[in-house]
Amino acid sequence: MKAGGRGRGFFVIACCAFGLALFAGLAGLITKMLRAQAATKAEPVPAQFVDIRKAAGIDFVQDSTESDQKYYLETMGTGVAWLDYDQDGLMDLYFVQSAATDAYKPMHPLRSALYHNNGDGTFTDVTEKAGVGGEGHYGQGVAVGDYDNDGYPDMYVTGYGRAILYHNNGNGTFTDVTAKAGVADEGQWSTSAAWVDFDKDGWLDLVVLNYLDWKPENNIYCGERAPGYRSYCSPNDYRGERIRLYHNNHDGTFTDVSEQSGVGKPEAKGMGVVTADFTGDGWPDIAVANDTWPNFFFKNNHNGTFSDESLISGMAASEDGRYEAGMGIDAADVDGDGFLDVYITHLDFELNRLYHNNGDGTFTDVTYSSGIGNSAMLLSGVAAKFIDYDNDGWPDILQVNGAMVDNVALYHSEVQYKEPLLMFHNLGHGHFAKVSASLGPDFMRPVAGRGLATADFFNDGNVGFAVNCRGDFPELMRNEGGNGNHWLEVLLIGTKSNRDGIGSVLKLSAPGFVRVAQAEGGTSYMSASDPRIHFGLGNHPKIDSLVITWPSGHVDKLTDVPIDRIIAVKEGVGIVPHSFPKVIPR
């Protein structure tokens, strides 16, 4: 080779080396910037959760009906619901109660309880006047929806042996219309339920999960045969039941379409349910968390039927192919791609699973890559809700825990019966960090948690929650400091669509900021949350647009949208006057 060639070669090599060094330097700088940004994102707006249950005047106590017979039914606990039953703009609170059994006779009759929000930080028990105590009914869960489109929310209370449909009369009272409506679910053990307009005819239909074929007559002995060691059995010891789907006939009655729709065909061990449009085709699908059984994903076929795509969807099992003890379930767009992802809780020695929605009817288990991993492996996850507790614009994960087996410590010394709550903070784009210990001593107090429902019950942009605890007082957690960022809440009022607007898709846009949410059915575990759609806005001081696609197909595009407010949007009209008084504590 000529000398000149060697020189040119050296020059090229030197230039390449310099370029690589420059690229490496820039890459290192970018990495440092991203790490700094991630570190900044990891610090949520300071917030503390304070249990105000006692000061609020709530004296309800859930009765576990615990007996030495270890009836499987005793493990379940009961649900809780937020609803504005009198339409005064304030969220009221309903706790589901159990009942006497063959092995347990309480000293006093048991009843569920409805508490009216007084607007001053206190609640008043109005159960007797409202007529929703359900004495003698072994309640389990509750679903809230305006099934007759009269503007007042009704309640469906699931339970062992039967369920109850309470029609809201609009005057502070309810009427048990179960027999007339045809939704008693007689002889079944119903757990969670969801209101959903599955055929988009403008009327809410009802999905009801049933659990196990358990009866006192087939209650078996489980655990070691030593004093204090008898234990509650596994769901694997009993056959599952079938899910029921009731179609709304528009006249106060429903028709059981479980079999013909396809939803009622597979054996189920249903615990949690969420309905939403997971595929982006404008029709609501159904996702079910099953206990030690494949989770279900029913895809809506647009003709009154569903396809069972559980296995091919990737949601049926964990990424290593295991069917786990599915309990609670919720859905939200955790990474900002416009599709709803799914979170399912499981019991101890299993992982809580986050399934990323791929947008094509399939899901990928991203439990580890999201940062959740095995950080809660010794906790028994029961209920869960996505909640943007610091209003930074990214949905966080709130989880309620508590072992099913009260003497679990005898079998696993590292596991406790009562367990603290859990919060995974979304650092952005679906990456999470556990921040439970930073949220205050009340948040970390161990409980036997069961039902969980979230709500902005002070109407100030701070989303708090209620927990129904097995055999104990509930928790009423006030979010203090979470509204340091901007926010918006939307109450939907359907006209052509169902009155609640369940099934609507909301797309909010601000400069450099787009978020998608849906009005979902079900969620959590046997519970019902605030129906208003909550958006955290971070530090964005202005909303460019809010586009609402209603189940009817009508689209409302709003451009003059206020922030740090609760608004009511009527289908085809836009923002309409509605009172949402801020709670001013006494």
WORATA-V517245 format. One record per residue. N is the residue number from 1. RES is the residue in three letters. SS is DSSP state (a for helix, b for strand, c for the rest). PHI is phi in whole degrees, -180 to 180 (none if undefined). OMEGA is omega in radians with two decimals (none if undefined). Layout:
n->[N | N]
res->[RES | RES]
ss->[SS | SS]
phi->[PHI | PHI]
omega->[OMEGA | OMEGA]
//
This chain:
n->[1 | 2 | 3 | 4 | 5 | 6 | 7 | 8 | 9 | 10 | 11 | 12 | 13 | 14 | 15 | 16 | 17 | 18 | 19 | 20 | 21 | 22 | 23 | 24 | 25 | 26 | 27 | 28 | 29 | 30 | 31 | 32 | 33 | 34 | 35 | 36 | 37 | 38 | 39 | 40 | 41 | 42 | 43 | 44 | 45 | 46 | 47 | 48 | 49 | 50 | 51 | 52 | 53 | 54 | 55 | 56 | 57 | 58 | 59 | 60 | 61 | 62 | 63 | 64 | 65 | 66 | 67 | 68 | 69 | 70 | 71 | 72 | 73 | 74 | 75 | 76 | 77 | 78 | 79 | 80 | 81 | 82 | 83 | 84 | 85 | 86 | 87 | 88 | 89 | 90 | 91 | 92 | 93 | 94 | 95 | 96 | 97 | 98 | 99 | 100 | 101 | 102 | 103 | 104 | 105 | 106 | 107 | 108 | 109 | 110 | 111 | 112 | 113 | 114 | 115 | 116 | 117 | 118 | 119 | 120 | 121 | 122 | 123 | 124 | 125 | 126 | 127 | 128 | 129 | 130 | 131 | 132 | 133 | 134 | 135 | 136 | 137 | 138 | 139 | 140 | 141 | 142 | 143 | 144 | 145 | 146 | 147 | 148 | 149 | 150 | 151 | 152 | 153 | 154 | 155 | 156 | 157 | 158 | 159 | 160 | 161 | 162 | 163 | 164 | 165 | 166 | 167 | 168 | 169 | 170 | 171 | 172 | 173 | 174 | 175 | 176 | 177 | 178 | 179 | 180 | 181 | 182 | 183 | 184 | 185 | 186 | 187 | 188 | 189 | 190 | 191 | 192 | 193 | 194 | 195 | 196 | 197 | 198 | 199 | 200 | 201 | 202 | 203 | 204 | 205 | 206 | 207 | 208 | 209 | 210 | 211 | 212 | 213 | 214 | 215 | 216 | 217 | 218 | 219 | 220 | 221 | 222 | 223 | 224 | 225 | 226 | 227 | 228 | 229 | 230 | 231 | 232 | 233 | 234 | 235 | 236 | 237 | 238 | 239 | 240 | 241 | 242 | 243 | 244 | 245 | 246 | 247 | 248 | 249 | 250 | 251 | 252 | 253 | 254 | 255 | 256 | 257 | 258 | 259 | 260 | 261 | 262 | 263 | 264 | 265 | 266 | 267 | 268 | 269 | 270 | 271 | 272 | 273 | 274 | 275 | 276 | 277 | 278 | 279 | 280 | 281 | 282 | 283 | 284 | 285 | 286 | 287 | 288 | 289 | 290 | 291 | 292 | 293 | 294 | 295 | 296 | 297 | 298 | 299 | 300 | 301 | 302 | 303 | 304 | 305 | 306 | 307 | 308 | 309 | 310 | 311 | 312 | 313 | 314 | 315 | 316 | 317 | 318 | 319 | 320 | 321 | 322 | 323 | 324 | 325 | 326 | 327 | 328 | 329 | 330 | 331 | 332 | 333 | 334 | 335 | 336 | 337 | 338 | 339 | 340 | 341 | 342 | 343 | 344 | 345 | 346 | 347 | 348 | 349 | 350 | 351 | 352 | 353 | 354 | 355 | 356 | 357 | 358 | 359 | 360 | 361 | 362 | 363 | 364 | 365 | 366 | 367 | 368 | 369 | 370 | 371 | 372 | 373 | 374 | 375 | 376 | 377 | 378 | 379 | 380 | 381 | 382 | 383 | 384 | 385 | 386 | 387 | 388 | 389 | 390 | 391 | 392 | 393 | 394 | 395 | 396 | 397 | 398 | 399 | 400 | 401 | 402 | 403 | 404 | 405 | 406 | 407 | 408 | 409 | 410 | 411 | 412 | 413 | 414 | 415 | 416 | 417 | 418 | 419 | 420 | 421 | 422 | 423 | 424 | 425 | 426 | 427 | 428 | 429 | 430 | 431 | 432 | 433 | 434 | 435 | 436 | 437 | 438 | 439 | 440 | 441 | 442 | 443 | 444 | 445 | 446 | 447 | 448 | 449 | 450 | 451 | 452 | 453 | 454 | 455 | 456 | 457 | 458 | 459 | 460 | 461 | 462 | 463 | 464 | 465 | 466 | 467 | 468 | 469 | 470 | 471 | 472 | 473 | 474 | 475 | 476 | 477 | 478 | 479 | 480 | 481 | 482 | 483 | 484 | 485 | 486 | 487 | 488 | 489 | 490 | 491 | 492 | 493 | 494 | 495 | 496 | 497 | 498 | 499 | 500 | 501 | 502 | 503 | 504 | 505 | 506 | 507 | 508 | 509 | 510 | 511 | 512 | 513 | 514 | 515 | 516 | 517 | 518 | 519 | 520 | 521 | 522 | 523 | 524 | 525 | 526 | 527 | 528 | 529 | 530 | 531 | 532 | 533 | 534 | 535 | 536 | 537 | 538 | 539 | 540 | 541 | 542 | 543 | 544 | 545 | 546 | 547 | 548 | 549 | 550 | 551 | 552 | 553 | 554 | 555 | 556 | 557 | 558 | 559 | 560 | 561 | 562 | 563 | 564 | 565 | 566 | 567 | 568 | 569 | 570 | 571 | 572 | 573 | 574 | 575 | 576 | 577 | 578 | 579 | 580 | 581 | 582 | 583 | 584 | 585 | 586]
res->[MET | LYS | ALA | GLY | GLY | ARG | GLY | ARG | GLY | PHE | PHE | VAL | ILE | ALA | CYS | CYS | ALA | PHE | GLY | LEU | ALA | LEU | PHE | ALA | GLY | LEU | ALA | GLY | LEU | ILE | THR | LYS | MET | LEU | ARG | ALA | GLN | ALA | ALA | THR | LYS | ALA | GLU | PRO | VAL | PRO | ALA | GLN | PHE | VAL | ASP | ILE | ARG | LYS | ALA | ALA | GLY | ILE | ASP | PHE | VAL | GLN | ASP | SER | THR | GLU | SER | ASP | GLN | LYS | TYR | TYR | LEU | GLU | THR | MET | GLY | THR | GLY | VAL | ALA | TRP | LEU | ASP | TYR | ASP | GLN | ASP | GLY | LEU | MET | ASP | LEU | TYR | PHE | VAL | GLN | SER | ALA | ALA | THR | ASP | ALA | TYR | LYS | PRO | MET | HIS | PRO | LEU | ARG | SER | ALA | LEU | TYR | HIS | ASN | ASN | GLY | ASP | GLY | THR | PHE | THR | ASP | VAL | THR | GLU | LYS | ALA | GLY | VAL | GLY | GLY | GLU | GLY | HIS | TYR | GLY | GLN | GLY | VAL | ALA | VAL | GLY | ASP | TYR | ASP | ASN | ASP | GLY | TYR | PRO | ASP | MET | TYR | VAL | THR | GLY | TYR | GLY | ARG | ALA | ILE | LEU | TYR | HIS | ASN | ASN | GLY | ASN | GLY | THR | PHE | THR | ASP | VAL | THR | ALA | LYS | ALA | GLY | VAL | ALA | ASP | GLU | GLY | GLN | TRP | SER | THR | SER | ALA | ALA | TRP | VAL | ASP | PHE | ASP | LYS | ASP | GLY | TRP | LEU | ASP | LEU | VAL | VAL | LEU | ASN | TYR | LEU | ASP | TRP | LYS | PRO | GLU | ASN | ASN | ILE | TYR | CYS | GLY | GLU | ARG | ALA | PRO | GLY | TYR | ARG | SER | TYR | CYS | SER | PRO | ASN | ASP | TYR | ARG | GLY | GLU | ARG | ILE | ARG | LEU | TYR | HIS | ASN | ASN | HIS | ASP | GLY | THR | PHE | THR | ASP | VAL | SER | GLU | GLN | SER | GLY | VAL | GLY | LYS | PRO | GLU | ALA | LYS | GLY | MET | GLY | VAL | VAL | THR | ALA | ASP | PHE | THR | GLY | ASP | GLY | TRP | PRO | ASP | ILE | ALA | VAL | ALA | ASN | ASP | THR | TRP | PRO | ASN | PHE | PHE | PHE | LYS | ASN | ASN | HIS | ASN | GLY | THR | PHE | SER | ASP | GLU | SER | LEU | ILE | SER | GLY | MET | ALA | ALA | SER | GLU | ASP | GLY | ARG | TYR | GLU | ALA | GLY | MET | GLY | ILE | ASP | ALA | ALA | ASP | VAL | ASP | GLY | ASP | GLY | PHE | LEU | ASP | VAL | TYR | ILE | THR | HIS | LEU | ASP | PHE | GLU | LEU | ASN | ARG | LEU | TYR | HIS | ASN | ASN | GLY | ASP | GLY | THR | PHE | THR | ASP | VAL | THR | TYR | SER | SER | GLY | ILE | GLY | ASN | SER | ALA | MET | LEU | LEU | SER | GLY | VAL | ALA | ALA | LYS | PHE | ILE | ASP | TYR | ASP | ASN | ASP | GLY | TRP | PRO | ASP | ILE | LEU | GLN | VAL | ASN | GLY | ALA | MET | VAL | ASP | ASN | VAL | ALA | LEU | TYR | HIS | SER | GLU | VAL | GLN | TYR | LYS | GLU | PRO | LEU | LEU | MET | PHE | HIS | ASN | LEU | GLY | HIS | GLY | HIS | PHE | ALA | LYS | VAL | SER | ALA | SER | LEU | GLY | PRO | ASP | PHE | MET | ARG | PRO | VAL | ALA | GLY | ARG | GLY | LEU | ALA | THR | ALA | ASP | PHE | PHE | ASN | ASP | GLY | ASN | VAL | GLY | PHE | ALA | VAL | ASN | CYS | ARG | GLY | ASP | PHE | PRO | GLU | LEU | MET | ARG | ASN | GLU | GLY | GLY | ASN | GLY | ASN | HIS | TRP | LEU | GLU | VAL | LEU | LEU | ILE | GLY | THR | LYS | SER | ASN | ARG | ASP | GLY | ILE | GLY | SER | VAL | LEU | LYS | LEU | SER | ALA | PRO | GLY | PHE | VAL | ARG | VAL | ALA | GLN | ALA | GLU | GLY | GLY | THR | SER | TYR | MET | SER | ALA | SER | ASP | PRO | ARG | ILE | HIS | PHE | GLY | LEU | GLY | ASN | HIS | PRO | LYS | ILE | ASP | SER | LEU | VAL | ILE | THR | TRP | PRO | SER | GLY | HIS | VAL | ASP | LYS | LEU | THR | ASP | VAL | PRO | ILE | ASP | ARG | ILE | ILE | ALA | VAL | LYS | GLU | GLY | VAL | GLY | ILE | VAL | PRO | HIS | SER | PHE | PRO | LYS | VAL | ILE | PRO | ARG]
ss->[c | c | a | a | a | a | a | a | a | a | a | a | a | a | a | a | a | a | a | a | a | a | a | a | a | a | a | a | a | a | a | a | a | a | a | a | a | a | a | a | a | c | c | c | c | c | c | b | b | b | b | c | a | a | a | a | c | c | c | c | b | c | c | c | c | c | c | c | c | c | c | a | a | a | a | c | c | c | c | b | b | b | b | c | c | c | c | c | c | c | c | b | b | b | b | c | c | c | c | c | b | c | c | b | c | c | c | c | c | c | c | c | b | b | b | b | b | c | c | c | c | c | b | b | b | c | a | a | a | a | c | c | c | c | c | c | c | c | b | b | b | b | b | b | b | c | c | c | c | c | c | c | c | b | b | b | b | b | b | b | c | c | c | b | b | b | b | b | c | c | c | c | c | b | b | b | c | a | a | a | a | c | c | c | c | c | c | c | b | b | b | b | b | b | b | b | c | c | c | c | c | c | c | c | b | b | b | b | b | b | c | b | c | c | c | a | a | a | c | c | c | b | b | c | c | c | c | c | c | b | b | c | c | c | a | a | a | c | c | b | b | c | c | b | b | b | b | b | c | c | c | c | c | b | b | b | c | a | a | a | a | c | c | c | c | c | c | b | c | b | b | b | b | b | b | b | c | c | c | c | c | c | c | c | b | b | b | b | b | b | b | c | c | c | c | b | b | b | b | b | c | c | c | c | c | b | b | b | c | a | a | a | a | c | c | c | c | c | c | c | c | c | c | c | b | c | c | c | b | b | b | b | c | c | c | c | c | c | c | c | b | b | b | b | c | c | c | c | c | c | c | c | b | b | b | b | b | c | c | c | c | c | b | b | b | c | c | c | c | c | c | c | c | c | c | c | c | c | c | c | b | b | b | b | b | b | b | c | c | c | c | c | c | c | c | b | b | b | b | b | b | c | c | c | c | c | c | a | a | a | c | c | c | c | c | c | c | c | b | c | c | b | b | b | b | b | b | b | c | c | b | b | b | b | c | a | a | a | a | c | c | c | c | c | c | c | b | c | b | b | b | b | b | b | b | c | c | c | c | c | c | c | c | b | b | b | b | b | b | c | c | c | b | c | b | b | b | b | b | b | c | a | a | a | c | b | b | b | b | b | b | b | b | c | c | c | c | c | c | c | c | c | c | c | b | b | b | b | b | b | c | c | b | b | b | b | b | b | c | c | b | b | c | b | c | c | c | b | c | c | c | c | b | b | b | b | b | b | c | c | c | c | c | c | b | b | b | b | b | c | c | c | c | c | b | b | b | b | c | c | c | c | c | c | b | b | b | b | b | b | c | c | c | b | b | b | c | c | c | c | c | c | c | c | c | c]
phi->[none | -70 | -59 | -60 | -64 | -62 | -65 | -64 | -62 | -63 | -63 | -62 | -63 | -63 | -63 | -62 | -63 | -63 | -63 | -64 | -64 | -64 | -62 | -63 | -65 | -64 | -61 | -64 | -64 | -62 | -61 | -63 | -63 | -65 | -65 | -64 | -64 | -63 | -65 | -65 | -64 | -70 | -97 | -71 | -57 | -54 | -144 | -130 | -105 | -119 | -79 | -104 | -52 | -67 | -64 | -77 | 86 | -95 | -115 | -61 | -130 | -75 | -99 | -74 | 53 | -63 | -142 | -74 | -83 | 52 | -60 | -55 | -56 | -68 | -74 | -72 | 69 | -141 | -95 | -148 | -141 | -102 | -157 | -94 | -68 | -106 | 55 | -100 | 88 | -118 | -81 | -96 | -134 | -126 | -110 | -86 | -120 | -89 | -157 | -63 | -128 | -61 | -105 | -142 | -121 | -70 | -69 | -130 | -58 | -98 | -150 | -72 | -140 | -111 | -116 | -85 | -78 | -82 | 82 | -130 | 92 | -119 | -129 | -118 | -72 | -118 | -57 | -63 | -64 | -73 | 76 | -122 | -71 | 59 | -57 | 90 | -96 | -79 | -70 | -128 | -127 | -149 | -126 | -115 | -170 | -89 | -73 | -110 | 57 | -99 | 93 | -125 | -73 | -103 | -128 | -113 | -107 | -77 | 179 | -82 | 92 | -171 | -125 | -130 | -107 | -101 | -88 | -79 | -82 | 82 | -128 | 90 | -123 | -126 | -124 | -74 | -115 | -57 | -63 | -64 | -74 | 79 | -124 | -68 | 52 | -57 | 79 | -105 | -115 | -89 | -118 | -95 | -145 | -145 | -89 | -156 | -92 | -72 | -107 | 56 | -97 | 93 | -132 | -76 | -98 | -135 | -101 | -124 | -85 | -115 | -107 | -123 | -87 | -107 | -143 | -53 | -69 | -112 | -71 | -106 | -86 | -128 | 96 | -72 | -92 | -140 | -53 | 84 | -100 | -60 | -127 | -74 | -80 | -95 | -62 | -67 | -84 | -135 | -70 | -83 | -111 | -122 | -74 | -118 | -122 | -108 | -90 | -77 | -89 | 74 | -129 | 89 | -119 | -131 | -117 | -74 | -116 | -56 | -70 | -69 | -79 | 95 | -69 | -92 | -78 | -76 | -64 | -132 | -134 | -73 | -124 | -131 | -141 | -140 | -114 | -170 | -85 | -88 | -104 | 80 | -98 | 89 | -121 | -75 | -104 | -128 | -117 | -129 | -91 | -105 | -91 | 54 | -148 | -58 | -66 | -104 | -133 | -101 | -91 | -73 | -93 | 72 | -133 | 89 | -123 | -127 | -101 | -80 | -112 | -56 | -71 | -75 | -73 | 90 | -94 | -64 | -141 | -73 | -64 | -98 | 82 | -99 | -92 | -107 | -82 | -61 | -125 | -94 | -151 | -155 | -137 | -165 | -85 | -82 | -118 | 79 | -94 | 93 | -111 | -81 | -91 | -126 | -118 | -130 | -88 | -140 | -82 | -59 | 68 | -126 | -105 | -76 | -107 | -111 | -106 | -79 | -81 | -83 | 82 | -127 | 88 | -120 | -132 | -120 | -72 | -114 | -54 | -80 | -67 | -81 | 97 | -74 | 50 | -105 | -70 | -129 | -65 | -93 | -100 | -97 | -73 | -110 | -108 | -150 | -142 | -76 | -151 | -87 | -72 | -111 | 56 | -88 | 96 | -119 | -70 | -94 | -116 | -103 | -133 | -104 | -125 | 160 | -63 | -76 | -99 | -70 | -105 | -59 | -64 | -70 | -102 | -137 | -64 | -87 | -115 | -113 | -70 | -92 | -137 | -74 | -71 | -138 | -133 | -105 | -85 | -78 | -78 | 121 | 59 | 81 | -106 | -120 | -135 | -75 | -128 | -51 | -66 | -89 | -101 | 106 | -65 | -65 | -65 | -93 | -71 | -66 | -142 | -95 | -73 | -134 | -69 | -139 | -140 | -103 | -169 | -91 | -84 | -106 | 56 | -126 | 89 | -90 | -87 | -112 | -163 | -122 | -126 | -91 | -101 | -65 | 67 | -155 | -65 | -78 | -113 | -123 | -95 | -89 | -87 | -108 | 102 | -72 | -96 | -68 | -101 | -77 | -160 | -152 | -126 | -127 | -96 | -92 | -127 | -78 | -121 | -70 | -81 | -57 | -54 | -78 | 69 | -63 | 104 | -73 | -114 | -115 | -120 | -106 | -125 | -136 | -53 | 69 | -151 | -134 | -133 | -119 | -138 | -131 | -85 | -94 | -105 | 73 | 85 | 65 | -139 | 56 | -140 | -136 | -103 | -48 | -75 | -73 | -82 | -105 | -119 | -83 | -114 | 62 | -99 | -76 | -88 | -149 | -106 | -75 | -160 | -131 | -108 | -114 | -102 | -82 | -57 | -69 | 101 | -68 | -121 | -109 | -112 | -107 | -116 | -104 | -108 | -74 | -115 | 55 | -143 | -103 | -123 | -110 | -119 | -100 | -56 | 83 | -117 | 111 | -70 | -124 | -61 | -162 | -87 | -131 | -63 | -73 | -76 | -115 | -59 | -70]
omega->[3.11 | 3.14 | 3.13 | 3.13 | 3.12 | -3.14 | 3.13 | 3.11 | 3.12 | -3.14 | 3.13 | 3.14 | 3.14 | 3.13 | 3.13 | 3.14 | 3.12 | 3.14 | 3.13 | 3.12 | 3.12 | 3.12 | 3.13 | 3.13 | 3.12 | 3.12 | 3.11 | 3.12 | 3.12 | 3.12 | 3.12 | 3.13 | 3.13 | 3.11 | 3.11 | 3.12 | 3.13 | 3.13 | 3.10 | -3.14 | -3.08 | -3.14 | -3.12 | 3.00 | -3.10 | 3.13 | 3.07 | 3.05 | -3.08 | 3.14 | -3.11 | -3.06 | -3.09 | 3.14 | -3.13 | 3.09 | 3.14 | -3.08 | 3.09 | 3.04 | 3.09 | -3.14 | -3.09 | -3.06 | -3.07 | -3.14 | 3.13 | 3.09 | 3.13 | 3.05 | -3.11 | -3.12 | -3.05 | -3.05 | -2.81 | -2.96 | -3.11 | -3.03 | -3.10 | -3.11 | 2.92 | 3.08 | 3.06 | -2.96 | -3.11 | 3.05 | 3.07 | 3.11 | -3.14 | -3.11 | 3.10 | -2.92 | -3.12 | 3.10 | 3.11 | -3.09 | 3.10 | 3.13 | 3.11 | 3.06 | 3.09 | -3.06 | -3.07 | 3.12 | -3.11 | 3.13 | -3.13 | 3.10 | -3.14 | 3.12 | 2.98 | -3.05 | 3.05 | -3.14 | 3.10 | 3.10 | -3.06 | 3.11 | -3.14 | -3.12 | 3.12 | 3.14 | 3.12 | 3.12 | -3.12 | -3.04 | -3.06 | 3.13 | -3.09 | 3.12 | -3.08 | -3.11 | 3.10 | -3.11 | -3.13 | 3.11 | 3.10 | -3.07 | 3.08 | -3.09 | -3.13 | 3.04 | -3.06 | 3.10 | 3.13 | -2.99 | 3.14 | 3.03 | 3.14 | 3.10 | -3.14 | -3.08 | 3.09 | -3.10 | 3.00 | -3.08 | 3.13 | 3.14 | 3.12 | 3.10 | 3.12 | 3.07 | -3.12 | 3.00 | 3.10 | 3.06 | 3.12 | -3.08 | 3.10 | -3.13 | -3.13 | 3.14 | 3.09 | 3.07 | 3.07 | -3.09 | -3.02 | -3.08 | 3.14 | -3.08 | 3.12 | -3.09 | -3.07 | -3.08 | -3.02 | 3.06 | -3.12 | 3.06 | -3.09 | -3.06 | 3.11 | 3.09 | 3.13 | 3.00 | -3.11 | 3.06 | -2.96 | 3.13 | 3.06 | 3.09 | 3.09 | -3.12 | -3.09 | 3.02 | -2.98 | 3.01 | -3.12 | 3.08 | 2.98 | -2.92 | -3.00 | 3.01 | 3.12 | 3.06 | 3.06 | -3.11 | -3.14 | 3.09 | -3.08 | 3.12 | 3.09 | -3.11 | -3.13 | 3.13 | 3.09 | -3.10 | 3.10 | -3.05 | 3.08 | -3.02 | 3.01 | -3.05 | 3.11 | 3.05 | 3.08 | -3.13 | -3.09 | 3.05 | 3.06 | 3.12 | 3.14 | 3.05 | 3.09 | 3.07 | -3.13 | 3.12 | -3.12 | -3.11 | 3.08 | -3.11 | -3.11 | 3.11 | -3.12 | 3.08 | 3.12 | 3.14 | -3.05 | -3.05 | -3.06 | 3.13 | -3.10 | -3.09 | -3.07 | -3.07 | -3.08 | 3.00 | -3.07 | 2.96 | -2.91 | 3.11 | -3.12 | -3.11 | 3.00 | 3.09 | -3.13 | 3.05 | -3.09 | -3.04 | 3.12 | -3.13 | 3.09 | -3.12 | -3.09 | 3.06 | -3.09 | 3.06 | -3.05 | 2.99 | 3.13 | -3.08 | -3.10 | -3.03 | 3.12 | 3.01 | -3.10 | 2.91 | 3.13 | 3.14 | -3.11 | -3.12 | 3.08 | -3.10 | -3.13 | 3.12 | 3.11 | 3.01 | 3.09 | -3.12 | -3.06 | -3.05 | -3.09 | 3.14 | -3.08 | -3.11 | -3.04 | -3.03 | 3.04 | -3.12 | 3.08 | 2.97 | -3.11 | 3.01 | -3.00 | -3.06 | -3.13 | -3.10 | -3.13 | -3.11 | 3.02 | -3.11 | 3.07 | 3.07 | -3.01 | -3.04 | 3.04 | 3.14 | 3.08 | 3.13 | -3.10 | 3.06 | -3.01 | 3.08 | 3.14 | 3.13 | 3.10 | -3.09 | -3.07 | -3.09 | 2.97 | 3.14 | 2.95 | -2.96 | 2.99 | -3.14 | 3.11 | 3.13 | -3.11 | 3.08 | -3.12 | -3.12 | 3.08 | -3.11 | 3.09 | 3.11 | -3.11 | -3.09 | -3.12 | -3.08 | 3.11 | -3.12 | 3.13 | 3.04 | -3.10 | -3.05 | 3.12 | -3.00 | -3.12 | 3.08 | 3.05 | -3.13 | -3.14 | -3.12 | 3.09 | 3.06 | 2.93 | -3.06 | 3.07 | -2.97 | 3.14 | 3.06 | 3.12 | 3.10 | 3.12 | -3.13 | 3.08 | -3.12 | 3.06 | -3.09 | 3.06 | -3.04 | 3.10 | -3.09 | 3.08 | -3.08 | -3.03 | 3.10 | -3.07 | -3.11 | 3.09 | -3.09 | 3.13 | -3.01 | -3.11 | -3.11 | 3.12 | 3.12 | 3.09 | -3.03 | 3.13 | 3.05 | -3.08 | 3.05 | 2.97 | 3.13 | 3.12 | -3.12 | -3.09 | 3.07 | 3.02 | 3.04 | -2.95 | 3.02 | 3.14 | -3.07 | -3.03 | -3.03 | -3.11 | -2.98 | 3.01 | -3.09 | 3.11 | 3.13 | -3.07 | -3.14 | -3.11 | 3.08 | 2.97 | -3.02 | 3.07 | -3.11 | 3.13 | 3.06 | -3.10 | 3.13 | 2.93 | -3.00 | 2.98 | -3.14 | -3.10 | -3.14 | 3.06 | 3.13 | 3.08 | -3.09 | 3.05 | 3.12 | 3.01 | -3.04 | -3.10 | 3.06 | -3.02 | 2.97 | 3.04 | 3.00 | 3.04 | -2.97 | 3.07 | 3.11 | -3.11 | 3.09 | -3.09 | -3.10 | 3.05 | 3.04 | 3.11 | -3.05 | 3.04 | 3.01 | -3.03 | 2.99 | -3.11 | 3.08 | -3.12 | 3.06 | 3.00 | 3.08 | 3.06 | -3.01 | -3.11 | -3.10 | 3.13 | -3.06 | 3.12 | 3.07 | -3.11 | 3.11 | -3.11 | -3.13 | 3.00 | -3.13 | 3.14 | -2.99 | 3.08 | 3.11 | 3.12 | 3.09 | 3.11 | 2.98 | -3.00 | 2.99 | 3.12 | -3.09 | 3.09 | -3.14 | 3.08 | -3.01 | -3.12 | -3.06 | 3.07 | -3.10 | -3.12 | -3.11 | -3.06 | 3.03 | 2.87 | -3.06 | -3.08 | 3.14 | 3.13 | -3.06 | -3.04 | 3.05 | 3.10 | -3.12 | 3.00 | -3.11 | -3.13 | 3.04 | -3.06 | 3.11 | 3.13 | -3.05 | 3.11 | -3.13 | 3.03 | 3.08 | -3.10 | -3.12 | 3.14 | -3.02 | 3.12 | 3.05 | -3.13 | -3.10 | 2.91 | -3.14 | 3.01 | 3.13 | 3.14 | -3.11 | 3.11 | -3.10 | -3.07 | -3.12 | -3.13 | 3.13 | 3.08 | -3.11 | 3.03 | -3.05 | 3.06 | 3.13 | 3.09 | -3.07 | 3.12 | none]
//
